[in-house]
Amino acid sequence: MASPLRFRRSTERWTDEKIERDLYDPLDEKFGAKLVTPHYVGPSGYETRRIEMGNGDLALFLWNGDEAFWLGNTETPSTLWRTEKYTFEEIPYSVARWAQRELLADLRTEDPWLADYGHLSWFFLPVLFSKDGRHSTRTFFRDHAAGFPDATRDDALAFYEAFLRTGALDEYRYEMASKLGTSPQVDPVRMASAMSEFTAAKVLTDAGYDVTPEIEVTTGHSLDFRAEPPGGGESPLVEVTRPRPPTRRHADTPVAAVRETAETKTSGQLQKHGGGAVLFVDCSGFREDEWAAVKGEKPEVRHRPAVVFRARPSGTVEAYRKGSLPLDLDGAVEWV
């Protein structure tokens, strides 16, 4: 399974002849390729090439006298195998901007319903155009409403677009976007669980906290977030889990689903951590009737402090808490 889309950087001297011999010809022989005019003029000082393959793969190449960059969701030509890989944020801004404009123009043509959500499209670009995951990730957003039941695709995309547009996770774009995965198969359960981290980050951000993902702890594990309050002070760690609704797991009731999922998390990662972290149990995958059963009983989750919540694409978040919560979420949730 290929990784999310990244650039390769070459310091060789490139000419039209070398590009044709070492890049175009191998791709043409294997896939059938053609050189086409890019959508946009390249960055100042660089020459650009766009190669489209007969199987739908794409490669972008640009170079000047000092360096060259390759970006492709196709087989990498052997002449570039030993080159280092870089994210969009690790290369010159003008190069990254041109390449992203090219890809977003393609998305506008291929899936305009997704391109309409500009920040979400930009944020997830590394997986939306990855070699193995470009079809599965788009299908997840299109056919599974990003994990929300009884919601339209557009409502779900608008929910995450509104959050991502704040820029709260821009610094961690590649790390967070990669969580959606690049598997060629659509796995709605796993992908919805990845989106739970974005939902939790939205709750924390709406409450006024700055979030930092993937916090390493002394056990060798990483917890999902550190929540830093405005003005400084205690910065609790947060771990997120997402119960599968009873209709899609062995647990036969919503309450049992919450308890079982929380027990798995607390008897593993959080137990090894030794306490102190806040457990977020995201029930956003539950239907209204399933959530009604949970909030009616407010089951224990074998960990304190904990927040059990359900977000809706409208922006409403209902929640209950267990234990003394070191977070002030009053501005972000409706306590039930």
Beta strands, then each sheet from edge to edge (+ up, - down):
strand 1: 7-10
strand 2: 33-36
strand 3: 47-53
strand 4: 58-63
strand 5: 68-72
strand 6: 84-86
strand 7: 210-216
strand 8: 222-228
strand 9: 237-241
strand 10: 278-282
strand 11: 306-311
strand 12: 317-322
strand 13: 334-335
sheet 1: 2+ 3- 4+ 5- 1+ 6-
sheet 2: 7+ 8- 9+ 10+ 11+ 12- 13-
end
